[in-house]
Amino acid sequence: MAAEEDVEARVAALREEVAQLRQAVVSHAVVDQAIGVVVAVGRVRPEQGWEILLEISQRTNTKLREVAEYVVQGAHCRWLPDEIHQALTAALARARSA
């Protein structure tokens, strides 16, 4: 019985790990897309796009994945929450002047 419980616990742990990895892959894809948007719109280098997304996340106290989702969606609908928009505008201005 103990061996069966160990197997069930291991299977449950592996299922949780797989779910986390799937979420990480999805999040990574959205962040990569957002970097592309920032690079295209802001005319900055990809490493600057990454830094800009991190800065926005920190300044607005918003998860990086959420910032990325807003930026990608904003590219389609041309709307961002005010706080994200202001942080993006300021970060791009700083990046261009650097």
C-alpha positions in Angstrom: 0.0 0.0 0.0 2.8 2.4 0.8 4.4 1.9 -2.6 1.0 2.6 -4.3 0.7 5.8 -2.3 4.2 6.8 -3.3 3.4 6.2 -7.0 0.2 8.2 -6.7 2.0 11.1 -5.0 4.7 11.0 -7.6 2.2 11.0 -10.4 0.4 14.0 -8.8 3.7 15.9 -8.5 4.6 15.2 -12.1 1.2 16.4 -13.3 1.6 19.6 -11.4 5.1 20.0 -12.8 3.8 19.5 -16.4 1.1 22.1 -15.8 3.7 24.6 -14.6 5.9 23.9 -17.6 3.0 24.4 -20.0 2.2 27.7 -18.3 5.9 28.7 -18.6 6.0 27.9 -22.3 2.8 30.0 -22.9 4.1 32.9 -20.8 7.5 32.8 -22.6 5.8 32.9 -26.0 3.7 36.0 -25.0 6.8 37.7 -23.5 8.7 37.1 -26.8 5.8 38.5 -28.8 5.6 41.6 -26.5 9.4 42.1 -27.0 8.7 42.0 -30.7 6.0 44.7 -30.4 8.2 46.9 -28.3 11.1 46.5 -30.7 8.9 47.3 -33.7 7.0 50.2 -32.2 9.8 51.7 -30.2 12.6 51.1 -32.7 14.8 49.6 -30.0 17.1 46.6 -29.8 15.6 43.3 -28.6 17.6 43.4 -25.3 16.1 46.9 -24.7 12.6 45.5 -25.4 13.2 42.9 -22.7 14.5 45.6 -20.3 11.6 47.8 -21.0 9.0 45.1 -20.3 10.8 44.3 -17.0 10.8 48.0 -16.1 7.1 48.4 -16.8 6.4 45.3 -14.7 8.4 46.7 -11.8 7.1 50.3 -12.0 3.4 49.2 -12.3 3.7 46.3 -9.9 2.2 44.0 -12.6 3.4 40.5 -13.4 5.6 40.4 -16.5 3.3 38.0 -18.2 0.4 40.4 -17.7 2.4 43.3 -19.0 3.3 41.2 -22.1 -0.3 40.3 -22.6 -1.4 43.9 -22.5 1.3 45.0 -24.9 0.5 42.2 -27.4 -3.3 42.9 -27.2 -2.6 46.7 -27.4 -0.8 46.2 -30.7 -4.1 44.8 -32.1 -6.7 47.0 -30.5 -4.5 50.1 -30.0 -5.4 50.4 -26.3 -3.4 49.9 -23.1 -4.4 50.5 -19.5 -3.2 54.1 -18.6 -0.6 53.0 -16.1 1.0 50.5 -18.6 0.8 53.1 -21.4 2.5 55.8 -19.4 5.2 53.4 -18.2 5.8 52.2 -21.7 6.0 55.7 -23.1 8.4 56.8 -20.4 10.6 53.7 -20.8 10.8 54.1 -24.6 11.8 57.7 -24.2 14.5 56.7 -21.8 15.8 54.0 -24.1 15.9 56.3 -27.1 17.8 58.9 -25.2 20.4 56.5 -23.8 
